[in-house]
Amino acid sequence: MMQSWPPVTTGPAEIATDTQGRSPSLRLPLARLLQLLMILQSERYPNARRLAEACAVSRRTIYRDLATLEAAGIQVLYSPDRQGYQLARECVLQPLQLDEHEALALLIRSRFSRADEPFGLGRHAQSALAKVVQALLPHLRARIRRCGELLPDETTTVGSVQPERRAFDAAILSGLIHRRAIRLRSRDPETGDALSTKLALYRVARIAGKWSLVGYSSFHGCVRIFDLQSIDDAEPTDEPYSIPPRFRLERHSDAEQPKDRSTRGDDVQLRFKPPAVSLIQGVPEGEDRRLHWAPGGALDLFLRVVLSDEFVRWILGFGDQIEVIRPPELRDAVRKHAERIARLHGPDAG
């Protein structure tokens, strides 16, 4: 929810004067107000400290400058969930002038869209670029258009959207724009089971090479990452949400990045037969430990663990009431240990 910036009372002692007691000229305050507008246009939710550092003034001065902008009809809103400021949507200012390299970079990015770009926004990027180019100074506009003649347009072959996914993409984009939760129907990446959840979308990001949705899942009761390719359907809802101020994408995306196997561990699936189910039902579930009912009343335990002789001996302690489903090397290690035990206790032993 957006709100006006926090009010600050300004007293006479706060007004700067020169050495002869005269009020300063308007040049420096005007230059600072222009600088504030440029930062608010180009940055996402800068806070008062950032604005004060950029303008080399105190935060109290920034609050006073925001009041000046408000009096001039330029509304600056404060976002509590982002803990920063932005211009009101209805506040339209003259677009910033780009230099030659900035304009050329936009041109290249719009022409060479990624083949796996989500939501089919490549063509929209071209349309936006055309509007930006129109706002450039005439000589710069002419040079950028000449550069465009040398670059092939690849948006006809990339960024296209399958017809059946257009409603799906529209629902996600609606959630992004209006900050409303999305009802997702997805598939569990390990079991393939269908699940339905309401997602408060915090980020759309590339994680481990895949476009993913990151947010709070009502089904899981925590922040989860959903690969776009595993989502079967999406519907918009009217339920608003806010992003926690302390949310950091890297805390969740780092866990998805490939790491050294010796520290990451192996994905293990163990199947406990019905008589042994009661022995593991108390195991707490988590990101690296999960339970799933299997056919016939058996219970599968999924966990991530570094394989070792101690872990193999722990499995053998359940005797024939447990079966290693994966990984193959763990299954083979258990079989070899069992064979050595069988030989030790066989009729020809000793």
C-alpha positions as CSV (number, residue, x, y, z in Angstrom):
1,M,0.0,0.0,0.0
2,M,1.4,3.3,-1.0
3,Q,1.2,6.4,1.2
4,S,2.5,9.9,1.2
5,W,6.0,10.5,2.5
6,P,6.4,11.0,6.3
7,P,5.7,14.7,7.3
8,V,8.5,16.7,8.8
9,T,8.2,19.9,10.7
10,T,10.6,22.6,9.5
11,G,11.7,25.4,11.8
12,P,13.4,28.7,11.1
13,A,16.8,27.3,12.3
14,E,16.8,24.8,9.4
15,I,16.9,27.4,6.7
16,A,20.5,27.8,5.4
17,T,21.9,31.3,5.1
18,D,25.2,32.7,3.8
19,T,27.9,34.4,5.9
20,Q,26.0,37.7,5.6
21,G,22.7,36.3,6.8
22,R,21.1,36.3,3.4
23,S,19.0,33.4,2.1
24,P,20.9,31.4,-0.5
25,S,20.0,31.6,-4.2
26,L,17.5,29.1,-5.6
27,R,20.0,27.5,-7.9
28,L,21.3,24.8,-5.6
29,P,17.8,23.8,-4.3
30,L,16.5,23.7,-7.8
31,A,19.4,21.6,-9.0
32,R,18.8,19.2,-6.1
33,L,15.1,18.9,-6.9
34,L,16.0,18.0,-10.4
35,Q,18.4,15.4,-9.2
36,L,15.8,13.9,-6.9
37,L,13.4,13.6,-9.8
38,M,16.0,11.9,-11.9
39,I,16.8,9.4,-9.2
40,L,13.1,8.7,-8.6
41,Q,12.6,8.1,-12.3
42,S,15.6,5.8,-12.8
43,E,15.8,3.8,-9.5
44,R,13.4,1.4,-7.9
45,Y,12.2,2.6,-4.5
46,P,15.2,4.6,-3.2
47,N,14.9,5.3,0.5
48,A,15.6,8.6,2.3
49,R,19.2,7.6,3.1
50,R,20.0,6.9,-0.5
51,L,18.4,10.2,-1.7
52,A,20.4,12.1,1.0
53,E,23.7,10.5,0.1
54,A,23.1,11.1,-3.6
55,C,22.3,14.8,-3.0
56,A,25.0,15.2,-0.2
57,V,22.4,16.6,2.3
58,S,20.7,15.4,5.4
59,R,17.6,13.2,5.4
60,R,15.7,16.1,7.0
61,T,16.5,18.2,3.9
62,I,15.3,15.4,1.7
63,Y,11.9,15.4,3.5
64,R,11.7,19.1,3.0
65,D,12.5,18.8,-0.7
66,L,9.8,16.1,-1.0
67,A,7.3,18.6,0.5
68,T,8.4,21.2,-2.1
69,L,7.7,18.7,-4.9
70,E,4.3,17.9,-3.4
71,A,3.5,21.6,-3.3
72,A,4.5,21.9,-7.0
73,G,2.0,19.1,-7.9
74,I,4.6,16.3,-8.2
75,Q,3.4,13.5,-5.9
76,V,6.0,11.2,-4.4
77,L,4.6,8.2,-2.6
78,Y,6.2,6.0,0.1
79,S,5.9,2.2,-0.1
80,P,6.1,0.6,3.3
81,D,6.7,-2.9,2.0
82,R,9.6,-1.7,-0.2
83,Q,10.7,0.9,2.3
84,G,11.3,3.5,-0.4
85,Y,9.8,6.2,-2.6
86,Q,8.4,6.4,-6.1
87,L,6.6,8.9,-8.2
88,A,2.8,8.5,-8.4
89,R,1.7,6.7,-11.5
90,E,-0.3,9.7,-12.8
91,C,2.8,11.8,-12.5
92,V,4.3,11.9,-16.1
93,L,7.6,13.7,-16.6
94,Q,9.7,14.3,-19.7
95,P,11.7,11.0,-20.4
96,L,15.3,11.1,-19.5
97,Q,17.6,11.7,-22.5
98,L,19.8,8.7,-23.2
99,D,23.3,8.8,-24.6
100,E,24.3,6.9,-27.7
101,H,25.5,3.7,-26.0
102,E,22.4,3.5,-23.7
103,A,20.0,3.8,-26.7
104,L,22.0,1.2,-28.7
105,A,22.0,-1.2,-25.8
106,L,18.2,-1.0,-25.6
107,L,18.0,-1.6,-29.4
108,I,20.2,-4.7,-29.2
109,R,18.4,-6.1,-26.2
110,S,15.0,-5.7,-27.9
111,R,16.2,-7.3,-31.2
112,F,18.0,-10.3,-29.6
113,S,15.5,-11.6,-27.1
114,R,16.2,-14.9,-25.3
115,A,14.5,-17.9,-26.9
116,D,13.2,-18.9,-23.5
117,E,12.0,-15.4,-22.5
118,P,8.9,-15.8,-20.4
119,F,5.5,-14.3,-21.2
120,G,6.3,-13.5,-24.8
121,L,7.2,-9.9,-24.1
122,G,9.8,-9.6,-26.9
123,R,7.4,-7.8,-29.2
124,H,6.3,-5.5,-26.4
125,A,10.0,-4.6,-25.8
126,Q,10.2,-3.5,-29.5
127,S,7.1,-1.4,-29.2
128,A,8.5,0.3,-26.0
129,L,11.8,0.9,-27.7
130,A,10.1,2.7,-30.6
131,K,8.5,5.1,-28.1
132,V,11.8,5.7,-26.4
133,V,13.5,6.4,-29.7
134,Q,10.8,8.9,-30.7
135,A,11.7,10.9,-27.5
136,L,15.4,11.2,-28.4
137,L,17.0,14.3,-29.8
138,P,16.7,14.3,-33.6
139,H,20.4,13.7,-34.3
140,L,20.6,10.8,-31.9
141,R,17.3,9.3,-33.1
142,A,18.6,9.3,-36.7
143,R,21.9,7.5,-35.7
144,I,20.0,4.8,-33.7
145,R,17.7,4.2,-36.6
146,R,20.7,3.7,-38.9
147,C,22.1,1.2,-36.4
148,G,18.8,-0.6,-36.5
149,E,19.2,-1.3,-40.2
150,L,22.3,-3.3,-39.5
151,L,20.7,-5.5,-36.8
152,P,18.5,-8.5,-37.8
153,D,15.1,-8.7,-36.1
154,E,14.9,-12.0,-34.4
155,T,11.7,-11.4,-32.5
156,T,9.8,-13.2,-35.2
157,T,11.4,-16.5,-34.2
158,V,11.8,-16.1,-30.4
159,G,9.6,-15.1,-27.5
160,S,6.4,-16.4,-29.1
161,V,3.7,-17.8,-26.9
162,Q,1.6,-20.9,-27.4
163,P,-2.1,-20.0,-27.6
164,E,-3.0,-22.3,-24.7
165,R,-0.5,-20.4,-22.4
166,R,-1.7,-16.9,-23.2
167,A,-4.2,-16.9,-20.4
168,F,-1.6,-18.5,-18.1
169,D,0.9,-15.7,-18.8
170,A,-1.8,-13.0,-18.5
171,A,-2.7,-14.2,-15.0
172,I,1.0,-14.1,-13.9
173,L,1.5,-10.6,-15.4
174,S,-1.7,-9.4,-13.7
175,G,-0.3,-10.6,-10.4
176,L,2.9,-8.8,-11.0
177,I,1.3,-5.5,-12.0
178,H,-1.5,-5.4,-9.4
179,R,0.3,-7.3,-6.6
180,R,-2.4,-9.9,-6.3
181,A,-1.9,-13.6,-5.4
182,I,-2.1,-16.2,-8.1
183,R,-3.8,-19.6,-7.9
184,L,-1.3,-22.1,-9.4
185,R,-1.8,-25.7,-10.5
186,S,1.6,-27.4,-10.7
187,R,3.4,-30.7,-10.6
188,D,5.8,-31.9,-7.9
189,P,9.2,-32.0,-9.5
190,E,10.1,-35.3,-7.8
191,T,6.9,-37.3,-7.7
192,G,5.0,-35.7,-10.5
193,D,1.9,-35.4,-8.3
194,A,-0.5,-32.5,-9.0
195,L,-0.8,-29.7,-6.4
196,S,-2.8,-26.5,-6.1
197,T,-1.5,-23.5,-4.2
198,K,-2.1,-19.8,-3.9
199,L,1.2,-17.9,-4.6
200,A,2.1,-14.4,-3.4
201,L,4.6,-13.6,-6.1
202,Y,7.8,-12.0,-4.9
203,R,10.1,-12.4,-7.9
204,V,10.3,-13.8,-11.4
205,A,13.9,-14.9,-11.9
206,R,16.3,-17.3,-13.7
207,I,17.4,-19.9,-11.2
208,A,19.7,-22.8,-12.1
209,G,19.1,-21.9,-15.8
210,K,15.3,-21.9,-15.6
211,W,12.7,-19.2,-15.5
212,S,11.0,-19.5,-12.1
213,L,8.4,-17.9,-9.9
214,V,9.5,-17.2,-6.3
215,G,7.0,-16.4,-3.6
216,Y,5.0,-17.5,-0.5
217,S,3.0,-20.7,-1.2
218,S,-0.1,-21.3,0.8
219,F,0.2,-25.1,0.3
220,H,3.7,-25.3,1.6
221,G,3.4,-22.5,4.2
222,C,6.8,-21.0,3.2
223,V,8.6,-19.3,0.3
224,R,9.0,-21.8,-2.6
225,I,10.4,-21.7,-6.1
226,F,8.2,-22.9,-9.0
227,D,9.8,-23.7,-12.4
228,L,7.6,-22.1,-15.0
229,Q,7.7,-25.4,-17.1
230,S,6.2,-27.3,-14.1
231,I,3.1,-25.1,-13.9
232,D,0.0,-26.4,-15.7
233,D,-2.4,-23.5,-15.1
234,A,-2.6,-20.1,-13.4
235,E,-5.6,-17.9,-12.4
236,P,-5.6,-14.4,-10.9
237,T,-7.2,-13.7,-7.6
238,D,-8.3,-10.5,-5.8
239,E,-6.2,-11.2,-2.7
240,P,-3.6,-8.5,-2.1
241,Y,-0.2,-9.2,-0.6
242,S,3.0,-7.4,0.3
243,I,6.6,-8.5,0.0
244,P,8.4,-8.7,3.3
245,P,11.0,-5.9,3.6
246,R,13.7,-8.4,4.5
247,F,13.1,-10.7,1.6
248,R,16.3,-11.5,-0.4
249,L,16.1,-13.6,-3.5
250,E,19.6,-14.9,-3.1
251,R,18.7,-16.7,0.1
252,H,16.4,-19.0,-1.8
253,S,18.0,-19.1,-5.3
254,D,21.5,-20.0,-3.9
255,A,19.9,-23.3,-2.6
256,E,18.9,-24.1,-6.1
257,Q,22.4,-23.6,-7.7
258,P,24.5,-26.7,-8.4
259,K,27.1,-27.2,-5.8
260,D,29.9,-29.6,-5.1
261,R,28.4,-33.0,-4.7
262,S,30.4,-33.8,-1.6
263,T,28.8,-30.9,0.2
264,R,25.4,-30.8,-1.6
265,G,24.7,-34.5,-0.9
266,D,22.6,-37.0,-2.9
267,D,18.8,-37.1,-3.4
268,V,17.8,-40.3,-1.6
269,Q,14.4,-42.1,-1.7
270,L,13.8,-44.9,0.8
271,R,10.6,-47.0,0.9
272,F,9.5,-48.3,4.3
273,K,7.1,-51.3,4.3
274,P,3.8,-50.9,6.2
275,P,5.1,-52.6,9.5
276,A,7.9,-50.1,9.7
277,V,5.8,-47.0,8.8
278,S,5.3,-46.1,12.5
279,L,9.1,-45.8,12.9
280,I,9.4,-42.8,10.6
281,Q,6.1,-41.0,10.8
282,G,7.6,-38.7,13.4
283,V,10.4,-37.5,11.2
284,P,10.0,-33.7,10.6
285,E,9.5,-32.6,7.1
286,G,11.6,-29.8,5.6
287,E,13.4,-28.7,2.4
288,D,15.7,-31.7,2.5
289,R,13.3,-34.2,4.2
290,R,9.8,-35.2,2.9
291,L,7.4,-38.0,3.4
292,H,5.0,-39.4,0.7
293,W,2.6,-42.3,0.8
294,A,3.3,-45.1,-1.7
295,P,1.0,-47.8,-3.1
296,G,0.1,-50.6,-0.7
297,G,0.4,-48.5,2.5
298,A,4.2,-48.1,2.2
299,L,5.8,-44.7,3.1
300,D,8.5,-43.1,1.0
301,L,11.1,-40.9,2.7
302,F,12.9,-38.4,0.5
303,L,16.0,-36.7,1.9
304,R,19.3,-35.3,0.8
305,V,22.3,-36.8,2.5
306,V,26.0,-37.3,1.8
307,L,26.4,-41.1,1.2
308,S,28.7,-42.9,3.8
309,D,29.2,-46.3,5.4
310,E,27.4,-45.0,8.5
311,F,24.3,-44.2,6.5
312,V,24.4,-47.6,4.8
313,R,24.6,-49.3,8.2
314,W,21.7,-47.2,9.4
315,I,19.6,-48.5,6.5
316,L,20.6,-52.1,7.2
317,G,19.4,-51.7,10.8
318,F,15.8,-51.8,9.4
319,G,16.4,-55.2,7.8
320,D,14.0,-56.2,5.1
321,Q,11.5,-53.5,6.1
322,I,13.2,-50.9,3.9
323,E,14.1,-50.7,0.2
324,V,16.4,-48.2,-1.4
325,I,14.7,-46.8,-4.5
326,R,17.4,-44.3,-5.4
327,P,20.2,-43.5,-6.1
328,P,21.5,-46.6,-7.7
329,E,24.9,-46.4,-6.0
330,L,23.3,-46.4,-2.6
331,R,21.1,-49.4,-3.6
332,D,24.3,-51.2,-4.8
333,A,26.2,-50.4,-1.6
334,V,23.3,-51.8,0.6
335,R,23.2,-55.0,-1.6
336,K,26.9,-55.6,-1.3
337,H,26.8,-55.2,2.5
338,A,23.9,-57.6,2.7
339,E,25.7,-60.1,0.6
340,R,28.7,-60.0,2.9
341,I,26.4,-60.5,5.9
342,A,24.8,-63.5,4.1
343,R,28.2,-65.1,3.3
344,L,29.3,-64.6,6.9
345,H,26.2,-66.4,8.2
346,G,25.9,-69.0,5.4
347,P,26.4,-72.8,5.8
348,D,30.0,-72.6,4.4
349,A,31.1,-69.8,6.8
350,G,33.8,-70.5,9.3
